[in-house]
Amino acid sequence: MANPTADRLKQLADILRTPGYWIPKPELDFLNAVAVSHIGEDFCRKLFGTPGYLSPNGKWWTVGNGISISLDTGRFFTGHGETGTGNPVMLWRTLRDTSFLSAVEQLTDWCFEQETKPEPKPGQDTGISLNNLKRLVELAVFKDGKTSHRNSARFFWNLVQKEYGDDCLGSQYFVSATQFLKLLRTWSGAKCKALFEVKTKTFLYPNRTPRIVFTLTLTGYPLID
C-alpha cells in the first residue's frame, strides 16, 4: 500500500546527502512532525538506551534521566514547571552529540525505518480481522454519543486501551500507539467508509512542531464481512 510519508522521507534522505544541501524549514517541520508521531519505546531506546514510560494522562513520554517529551508537540522538558524547548531534531542532536545536519540525516533514516516496518497481517498473527478491529474501535471512540472526533493517533489509542485493557494484547495493532497509527492510516488510505471514515491532516503552528491529526466520523454504512 502506498505510503506518501515514507516516500517523502526517502526523497528527503536522498537529497540530504547532496553536497551543500541545507534542509528548508517546511521539510524540517515535516520531519519533526513524523518523529513526534513515532516517539515511544523505539525512539527512547535509540537515544537513551531505555524504553521509558507513558505518563498516566497519555501526554508525555518520560525516560529515566528526568527528560519528558510532549507527544503533541515534541518539545522536551528537563524538570517540572518548565515551558519546554526544542523539537525531536534538537533532542536527537543534543543527546547523540552530533552536528545539525547529521542529526537530520539520522532522524530521517530512523523515521523511514518506522514508516516502512512490516505491518502485522490481520487474521494471521493478530487473530483479529480488520473488520472486527474497526468494530472494536467504533465502540471505544464513539461511546460518548458524538458522531465525530478529531485528535492524534495516540489519543484514540488511549481510548482503546482504556476500553479494553489487557484484551488489547490480542491484536498487535492495539499494543502500541505506533501500530495503531498504522491501522488508522490503513483505513484512511483505503477510503473505507463502513461504520466510520478516517481522514488525516497535518496542522502547522508558529514556533511549534506540526501535529498529525486524524478525524474519525460515523457514516452509518454497514460493515460487510
C-alpha positions as CSV (number, residue, x, y, z in Angstrom):
1,M,0.0,0.0,0.0
2,A,1.2,3.5,-0.9
3,N,2.7,5.5,2.0
4,P,3.2,9.2,1.0
5,T,5.0,9.8,4.3
6,A,7.6,7.1,3.6
7,D,8.0,8.3,0.0
8,R,8.7,11.9,1.2
9,L,11.2,10.7,3.8
10,K,13.0,8.7,1.2
11,Q,13.3,11.7,-1.1
12,L,14.5,13.8,1.9
13,A,17.1,11.2,2.8
14,D,18.4,11.1,-0.7
15,I,18.7,14.9,-1.1
16,L,20.2,15.4,2.3
17,R,23.3,13.6,1.1
18,T,23.7,16.1,-1.8
19,P,26.9,18.2,-1.1
20,G,26.0,21.7,0.0
21,Y,22.3,20.9,0.6
22,W,20.6,22.7,3.5
23,I,17.2,21.5,4.7
24,P,14.4,24.1,4.2
25,K,12.0,24.8,7.1
26,P,9.0,23.1,5.6
27,E,10.9,19.8,5.3
28,L,12.3,20.3,8.8
29,D,8.8,20.8,10.2
30,F,7.6,17.7,8.3
31,L,10.5,15.6,9.8
32,N,9.7,16.8,13.3
33,A,6.0,16.0,12.9
34,V,6.7,12.5,11.7
35,A,9.2,11.9,14.6
36,V,6.6,13.1,17.1
37,S,4.1,10.5,15.8
38,H,6.7,7.8,16.5
39,I,8.0,8.9,19.9
40,G,7.9,5.9,22.2
41,E,9.9,2.9,23.2
42,D,12.0,2.6,20.0
43,F,12.8,6.3,19.9
44,C,13.9,6.4,23.6
45,R,15.9,3.2,23.3
46,K,17.7,4.8,20.4
47,L,18.6,7.9,22.3
48,F,18.6,6.9,26.0
49,G,19.2,3.2,25.9
50,T,16.0,2.7,27.9
51,P,12.3,2.5,26.7
52,G,10.9,5.0,29.3
53,Y,7.2,5.0,30.1
54,L,4.0,6.8,29.1
55,S,2.6,9.3,31.6
56,P,-0.8,8.5,33.2
57,N,-2.6,11.2,31.2
58,G,-1.0,9.9,27.9
59,K,0.5,13.2,27.1
60,W,4.2,12.6,27.9
61,W,6.9,10.0,27.3
62,T,9.3,10.1,30.2
63,V,12.8,8.5,30.4
64,G,14.9,7.6,33.4
65,N,17.1,10.7,33.4
66,G,14.2,13.0,34.1
67,I,13.5,14.2,30.5
68,S,9.9,14.2,29.4
69,I,8.8,14.6,25.8
70,S,5.5,16.1,24.8
71,L,3.6,13.6,22.5
72,D,1.7,16.5,21.0
73,T,4.5,19.0,20.2
74,G,7.8,17.1,20.5
75,R,9.1,19.7,22.9
76,F,11.1,18.3,25.8
77,F,11.3,19.1,29.4
78,T,14.0,18.5,32.0
79,G,12.0,19.4,35.1
80,H,8.7,20.3,36.5
81,G,7.3,23.8,35.7
82,E,9.4,24.5,32.7
83,T,7.9,25.6,29.4
84,G,9.8,23.1,27.3
85,T,12.1,23.6,24.5
86,G,13.3,22.3,21.2
87,N,12.0,19.5,19.0
88,P,12.9,15.9,18.1
89,V,15.8,17.1,15.8
90,M,17.3,19.2,18.6
91,L,16.9,16.4,21.1
92,W,18.5,13.9,18.8
93,R,21.4,16.3,18.1
94,T,22.0,17.1,21.8
95,L,21.9,13.5,23.1
96,R,23.9,12.0,20.2
97,D,26.4,14.9,20.3
98,T,26.4,15.4,16.6
99,S,26.0,18.2,14.0
100,F,22.7,19.6,13.0
101,L,22.9,18.1,9.5
102,S,24.0,14.7,10.9
103,A,21.1,14.8,13.3
104,V,18.6,15.5,10.5
105,E,20.1,12.7,8.4
106,Q,20.0,10.1,11.2
107,L,16.5,11.1,12.3
108,T,15.2,10.9,8.7
109,D,16.6,7.4,8.4
110,W,15.1,6.4,11.7
111,C,11.7,7.8,10.8
112,F,11.8,6.0,7.4
113,E,12.5,2.7,9.2
114,Q,9.5,3.2,11.4
115,E,7.3,4.1,8.5
116,T,8.3,1.0,6.5
117,K,8.3,-1.6,9.2
118,P,6.2,-4.6,8.1
119,E,2.7,-4.4,9.4
120,P,1.1,-7.5,11.1
121,K,-1.2,-9.4,8.8
122,P,-4.8,-9.4,10.1
123,G,-6.1,-12.8,10.8
124,Q,-2.7,-14.4,10.9
125,D,-0.5,-13.1,13.7
126,T,-3.2,-11.0,15.5
127,G,-6.1,-13.4,15.1
128,I,-8.4,-10.4,14.6
129,S,-9.7,-9.3,11.2
130,L,-9.6,-5.6,10.1
131,N,-13.4,-5.6,10.2
132,N,-13.5,-6.8,13.8
133,L,-10.8,-4.3,14.7
134,K,-12.9,-1.5,13.2
135,R,-16.0,-2.6,15.2
136,L,-13.9,-2.5,18.4
137,V,-12.5,1.0,17.6
138,E,-16.0,2.2,16.9
139,L,-17.3,1.1,20.3
140,A,-14.4,2.7,22.1
141,V,-14.3,6.0,20.3
142,F,-17.9,6.8,19.8
143,K,-19.3,5.5,23.2
144,D,-19.8,9.1,24.3
145,G,-22.5,9.6,21.7
146,K,-20.6,12.1,19.5
147,T,-20.5,11.4,15.7
148,S,-17.1,12.8,15.0
149,H,-13.8,13.1,16.9
150,R,-10.5,14.8,15.8
151,N,-7.3,14.1,17.6
152,S,-3.9,12.4,17.5
153,A,-3.5,8.6,16.9
154,R,-2.2,8.3,20.4
155,F,-5.3,9.9,21.8
156,F,-7.5,7.3,20.0
157,W,-5.1,4.5,21.1
158,N,-5.5,5.6,24.7
159,L,-9.3,5.4,24.3
160,V,-8.9,1.8,23.0
161,Q,-6.5,0.9,25.8
162,K,-8.9,2.4,28.4
163,E,-11.9,0.4,27.0
164,Y,-10.3,-3.0,26.5
165,G,-7.2,-3.0,28.9
166,D,-5.3,-6.3,28.7
167,D,-7.6,-7.6,25.9
168,C,-5.6,-5.2,23.6
169,L,-2.8,-7.8,23.7
170,G,-5.0,-9.8,21.3
171,S,-4.0,-7.5,18.4
172,Q,-0.6,-6.1,17.6
173,Y,-2.4,-3.1,16.2
174,F,-3.6,-2.3,19.7
175,V,-0.4,-2.8,21.7
176,S,1.3,0.5,20.8
177,A,0.4,4.0,19.5
178,T,2.8,3.5,16.6
179,Q,1.0,0.3,15.4
180,F,-2.4,2.0,16.0
181,L,-1.3,4.9,13.8
182,K,-0.6,2.5,11.0
183,L,-4.1,1.0,11.4
184,L,-5.7,4.4,11.1
185,R,-3.6,5.2,8.0
186,T,-4.7,1.8,6.5
187,W,-8.3,2.8,6.9
188,S,-7.6,6.3,5.6
189,G,-5.6,5.2,2.6
190,A,-8.3,2.6,1.7
191,K,-11.0,5.2,1.9
192,C,-13.1,2.7,3.7
193,K,-16.3,4.4,5.0
194,A,-18.0,1.4,6.6
195,L,-19.0,2.3,10.2
196,F,-16.8,5.4,10.2
197,E,-14.4,7.1,7.9
198,V,-10.9,8.2,8.7
199,K,-9.2,11.4,7.4
200,T,-5.8,12.7,8.2
201,K,-4.3,16.2,8.1
202,T,-1.1,17.9,9.3
203,F,-1.5,21.2,11.1
204,L,1.3,23.8,11.1
205,Y,1.7,26.2,14.0
206,P,4.1,29.1,14.5
207,N,7.1,28.0,16.6
208,R,5.7,24.6,17.2
209,T,6.2,21.2,15.7
210,P,3.4,20.4,13.3
211,R,0.7,18.0,14.5
212,I,-0.6,15.0,12.6
213,V,-4.4,14.7,13.3
214,F,-6.9,12.1,12.5
215,T,-10.7,12.7,12.1
216,L,-13.0,9.8,12.8
217,T,-16.6,10.3,11.7
218,L,-19.5,7.9,11.9
219,T,-21.0,7.2,8.5
220,G,-23.9,4.8,9.2
221,Y,-22.7,2.5,6.4
222,P,-22.8,-1.2,7.4
223,L,-19.6,-3.3,7.6
224,I,-19.8,-6.3,5.4
225,D,-17.6,-9.3,6.2
